[in-house]
Amino acid sequence: MNNGIKNEYSSCINVYHIRQNASKPECGMKGPSEIKYVSAYLSRMDVMSSLHVNKKIRYWKDVTDPVYLAFQAANSRPSIEILPDLLRQMPILIYIGEYDFICNHFGTENMLNIMQWNGRVGFDLGSGLISPSNPWIVENESAGRIRYARNLTYILFYNAGHMVPSNQARRSQAMLHQFIQLNLTYPNNGTLDADYSKTNQKSYDSFKKMALVLTTMVVIAFISIGFTWFLLCKLRVHEIILSCQRLSLFRSKEQSVVYQRFRSLDDDSVAFDGDPST
C-alpha cells in the first residue's frame, strides 16, 4: 500500500496524520520529528549494553523490514474474532487518534458496534440501554470521547493522529496510568479527573501507610538485632574478662604457694646437711 497520497500539486498527504503534509518520498513514514532524538539515545553504546542488545547491532532504527516481516502473518485471524475471547478474560483499552487515516476511527467504531462479546452486541448495556459516547475530560480539558461496555473501553483522542503518545503525550500518560490502576473503566461518565483523583488519593494514602508500617517494622527489626548483637558482644567481652581474671588469680595463687614454701623454710630455720651453722 502506498502510504502517501499525491494531490494535484504533487505534495504528499500524511495518512498517519491527515492534517499534516509530509515530504517525499516517505510521505509520513519518517514518523514524528522527535524520533531523531530517540534514535540518538537508543543508539548509544551504553544504552544498548544496558538493554542487552546484540553487540553486532550498531544503531537503533525505528522501522526495519526484517522486524516488520517477522511479525506478518499470512493467515492471521481478524480482530473481530480475537477480541471477544480476550474480553472474556481481561479488560481491554482501544484508543485511536481522530486524524489517523490508515487506522481510522470510523472503521474501528463500525467493527465494535457489530462485534459480539460477553453476551451482547456492541455497546448494548441491556434493557434497551446503549452505552453513550461521553466527553472524555482530562484535567478539566476536553481530550476526546469515551465509551465503556463489558470489559471494553474505547477512547477517541482529539488532536492526534496515528502516533497518539507523540501528539498527546500528557493525556496518553494519564490514560495509561489510570488503566493500569483499574480506575479508567470504573465510572461510565467519561471523566478522568475527579473520581480518579479521589480513588488514586486513597490508594496513595494506603500506600503511604503501608510504607510507613513496613519502614517502622524494618527499623524496629534493625534496632532489635543491633541491641541483641550489642548484648551478646558485651556478654562475650565480660566472659573473656572473667576468664582472664580467673587465670590471673590462678597464677597468683600458684605463685603464693611457691613463695610460701620458701618463706616457711626460712622461718623454721631448716638445716641442710653440711650447713656450718649446725
C-alpha positions as CSV (number, residue, x, y, z in Angstrom):
1,M,0.0,0.0,0.0
2,N,1.2,3.5,-0.8
3,N,1.3,5.3,2.5
4,G,1.5,8.7,0.8
5,I,-1.3,10.0,-1.4
6,K,-0.2,12.6,-4.0
7,N,-2.6,15.5,-4.5
8,E,-2.9,17.7,-7.6
9,Y,0.1,19.8,-6.5
10,S,2.3,16.6,-6.2
11,S,2.7,17.1,-2.4
12,C,2.2,14.2,0.0
13,I,-0.7,13.8,2.3
14,N,0.3,12.1,5.6
15,V,-2.1,9.2,6.1
16,Y,-0.8,8.9,9.7
17,H,-2.0,12.4,10.4
18,I,-4.2,13.9,7.7
19,R,-3.8,17.4,8.9
20,Q,0.0,17.3,8.3
21,N,1.8,17.3,5.0
22,A,4.9,15.1,4.5
23,S,8.0,15.3,2.4
24,K,8.6,12.8,-0.4
25,P,9.4,10.0,-0.8
26,E,8.5,8.9,2.8
27,C,5.1,10.7,2.9
28,G,4.6,10.2,6.6
29,M,6.8,7.1,7.1
30,K,9.5,9.1,8.8
31,G,7.4,9.4,11.9
32,P,7.5,12.3,14.4
33,S,10.3,14.8,14.2
34,E,11.3,13.9,17.7
35,I,12.3,10.4,16.5
36,K,15.8,11.6,15.8
37,Y,16.4,12.3,19.5
38,V,15.1,8.8,20.4
39,S,17.3,7.3,17.7
40,A,20.4,9.1,19.0
41,Y,19.7,8.0,22.6
42,L,18.9,4.3,21.8
43,S,22.0,4.1,19.5
44,R,24.3,5.0,22.4
45,M,26.6,2.1,23.3
46,D,25.9,2.3,27.0
47,V,22.2,2.3,26.4
48,M,22.3,-0.7,24.1
49,S,24.6,-2.5,26.6
50,S,22.1,-1.9,29.4
51,L,19.3,-3.2,27.2
52,H,21.5,-6.3,26.3
53,V,21.3,-5.6,22.6
54,N,23.2,-7.9,20.3
55,K,26.7,-6.4,20.0
56,K,26.6,-6.9,16.2
57,I,23.9,-4.1,16.1
58,R,25.5,-0.7,15.9
59,Y,22.5,1.6,15.9
60,W,18.7,1.7,16.5
61,K,16.2,2.3,13.7
62,D,12.5,3.0,14.1
63,V,11.4,0.9,11.2
64,T,13.2,-2.1,9.7
65,D,12.0,-4.6,7.1
66,P,13.2,-7.8,8.9
67,V,11.2,-6.9,12.1
68,Y,8.2,-5.9,10.1
69,L,8.2,-9.1,8.0
70,A,8.8,-11.2,11.1
71,F,5.5,-10.0,12.6
72,Q,3.5,-10.6,9.4
73,A,1.1,-13.5,9.4
74,A,-0.5,-14.6,6.1
75,N,-3.4,-16.3,7.7
76,S,-3.9,-14.3,10.9
77,R,-7.4,-14.1,12.4
78,P,-9.2,-10.7,12.2
79,S,-9.5,-8.7,15.4
80,I,-13.3,-9.1,15.4
81,E,-12.7,-12.8,16.1
82,I,-9.9,-12.5,18.6
83,L,-11.2,-9.6,20.8
84,P,-14.3,-11.4,22.1
85,D,-12.3,-14.3,23.5
86,L,-9.8,-11.9,25.1
87,L,-12.6,-9.7,26.6
88,R,-13.9,-12.7,28.5
89,Q,-10.6,-12.9,30.3
90,M,-9.4,-9.3,30.8
91,P,-10.2,-5.6,30.4
92,I,-9.1,-4.1,27.1
93,L,-8.5,-0.5,26.1
94,I,-8.7,0.6,22.5
95,Y,-7.7,4.2,21.6
96,I,-7.4,6.0,18.3
97,G,-6.4,9.5,17.1
98,E,-9.1,11.3,15.2
99,Y,-6.7,12.4,12.5
100,D,-5.4,8.9,11.8
101,F,-6.4,7.7,8.4
102,I,-4.6,4.4,8.0
103,C,-6.2,3.1,11.2
104,N,-9.2,5.4,11.2
105,H,-11.8,5.5,13.9
106,F,-14.7,5.2,11.6
107,G,-13.8,1.6,10.7
108,T,-12.9,0.7,14.3
109,E,-16.2,2.1,15.6
110,N,-18.2,0.2,13.0
111,M,-16.4,-3.0,13.9
112,L,-17.1,-2.5,17.7
113,N,-20.8,-1.7,17.1
114,I,-21.4,-5.0,15.3
115,M,-19.0,-7.2,17.4
116,Q,-20.5,-9.5,19.9
117,W,-18.7,-10.1,23.2
118,N,-19.7,-11.1,26.7
119,G,-23.3,-11.9,25.8
120,R,-24.2,-8.8,23.9
121,V,-23.6,-6.9,20.7
122,G,-21.7,-3.6,20.5
123,F,-22.1,-1.2,23.4
124,D,-25.6,-2.7,24.4
125,L,-26.0,-2.5,28.1
126,G,-29.2,-4.4,28.2
127,S,-32.8,-3.4,28.9
128,G,-32.8,-1.2,25.8
129,L,-29.8,0.9,27.1
130,I,-26.8,1.8,24.9
131,S,-23.5,2.9,26.4
132,P,-23.2,6.6,25.5
133,S,-20.2,8.2,23.9
134,N,-19.3,10.7,26.7
135,P,-16.9,13.6,26.6
136,W,-13.5,12.5,27.9
137,I,-12.2,15.1,30.3
138,V,-8.5,15.1,31.5
139,E,-7.6,17.7,34.0
140,N,-10.6,19.8,33.1
141,E,-9.8,19.7,29.4
142,S,-11.8,18.1,26.6
143,A,-9.5,15.4,25.4
144,G,-11.9,13.2,23.3
145,R,-14.8,10.8,23.6
146,I,-15.1,7.6,25.8
147,R,-17.3,4.6,25.8
148,Y,-17.4,1.5,28.0
149,A,-19.2,-1.8,28.0
150,R,-18.4,-5.2,29.4
151,N,-14.7,-5.0,29.9
152,L,-14.0,-2.9,26.8
153,T,-13.1,0.8,26.9
154,Y,-12.8,2.8,23.7
155,I,-11.3,6.3,23.6
156,L,-11.1,8.7,20.6
157,F,-8.3,11.2,21.1
158,Y,-8.8,14.7,19.9
159,N,-6.0,16.5,18.0
160,A,-4.0,13.3,17.5
161,G,-3.0,11.1,14.6
162,H,-1.6,7.6,14.4
163,M,1.2,8.4,16.9
164,V,-1.1,9.3,19.8
165,P,1.6,9.3,22.5
166,S,3.6,11.7,20.4
167,N,0.8,14.0,19.6
168,Q,-0.8,13.9,23.1
169,A,1.9,12.7,25.5
170,R,0.4,14.0,28.7
171,R,-3.1,12.7,28.0
172,S,-1.7,9.3,26.9
173,Q,0.2,9.1,30.1
174,A,-2.9,9.8,32.2
175,M,-4.9,7.2,30.2
176,L,-2.3,4.5,30.6
177,H,-1.7,5.2,34.2
178,Q,-5.4,5.1,35.1
179,F,-6.0,2.0,33.0
180,I,-3.2,0.2,34.8
181,Q,-4.7,1.3,38.2
182,L,-8.1,-0.1,37.0
183,N,-9.8,3.3,37.5
184,L,-10.4,4.2,33.9
185,T,-13.4,2.0,33.3
186,Y,-15.0,2.3,36.8
187,P,-17.3,5.3,36.2
188,N,-19.1,5.5,32.9
189,N,-19.2,9.2,32.8
190,G,-16.1,9.9,30.7
191,T,-14.2,11.9,33.4
192,L,-10.7,11.0,34.4
193,D,-10.0,13.7,36.9
194,A,-12.4,14.0,39.9
195,D,-13.2,10.3,40.5
196,Y,-9.8,9.2,39.6
197,S,-8.1,11.7,41.9
198,K,-10.2,10.6,44.8
199,T,-9.6,6.9,44.1
200,N,-5.9,7.5,43.4
201,Q,-5.5,9.6,46.6
202,K,-7.0,6.8,48.7
203,S,-4.6,4.3,47.0
204,Y,-1.7,6.7,47.6
205,D,-2.7,7.2,51.3
206,S,-2.9,3.5,51.7
207,F,0.4,3.1,50.1
208,K,2.0,5.7,52.4
209,K,0.5,4.0,55.5
210,M,1.8,0.6,54.3
211,A,5.2,2.1,53.5
212,L,5.3,3.7,57.0
213,V,4.4,0.5,58.7
214,L,6.9,-1.5,56.7
215,T,9.6,1.1,57.4
216,T,8.8,1.1,61.1
217,M,9.0,-2.7,61.2
218,V,12.3,-2.7,59.4
219,V,13.7,0.0,61.8
220,I,12.5,-1.9,64.8
221,A,14.0,-5.2,63.5
222,F,17.3,-3.5,62.9
223,I,17.3,-1.9,66.3
224,S,16.4,-5.3,67.9
225,I,19.1,-7.1,66.0
226,G,21.6,-4.4,66.8
227,F,20.7,-4.3,70.5
228,T,20.9,-8.1,70.7
229,W,24.2,-8.1,69.0
230,F,25.5,-5.5,71.4
231,L,24.4,-7.5,74.4
232,L,26.0,-10.7,73.0
233,C,29.2,-8.8,72.3
234,K,29.1,-7.3,75.8
235,L,28.5,-10.6,77.4
236,R,31.3,-12.2,75.4
237,V,33.7,-9.4,76.5
238,H,32.6,-9.9,80.1
239,E,33.2,-13.7,79.8
240,I,36.7,-13.0,78.4
241,I,37.4,-10.6,81.2
242,L,36.3,-13.1,83.8
243,S,38.3,-15.8,82.2
244,C,41.4,-13.6,82.2
245,Q,40.8,-12.7,85.9
246,R,40.4,-16.3,86.8
247,L,43.6,-17.2,85.0
248,S,45.4,-14.4,86.7
249,L,44.0,-15.4,90.1
250,F,45.1,-19.0,89.5
251,R,48.6,-17.9,88.6
252,S,48.7,-15.6,91.7
253,K,47.7,-18.5,93.9
254,E,50.2,-20.7,92.3
255,Q,53.0,-18.2,93.0
256,S,51.7,-17.7,96.5
257,V,52.2,-21.4,97.2
258,V,55.7,-21.3,95.9
259,Y,56.7,-18.2,97.8
260,Q,55.0,-19.6,100.9
261,R,57.2,-22.6,100.6
262,F,60.4,-20.7,100.7
263,R,59.2,-18.4,103.5
264,S,58.3,-21.5,105.6
265,L,61.8,-22.8,105.1
266,D,63.4,-19.6,106.2
267,D,61.1,-19.1,109.2
268,D,61.6,-22.6,110.6
269,S,65.4,-22.5,110.1
270,V,65.5,-25.8,108.5
271,A,69.1,-27.1,108.3
272,F,70.6,-29.0,105.4
273,D,73.3,-31.5,105.7
274,G,76.7,-29.8,105.6
275,D,75.4,-26.4,106.8
276,P,78.2,-24.8,109.0
277,S,75.6,-23.3,111.3
278,T,74.5,-26.7,112.6
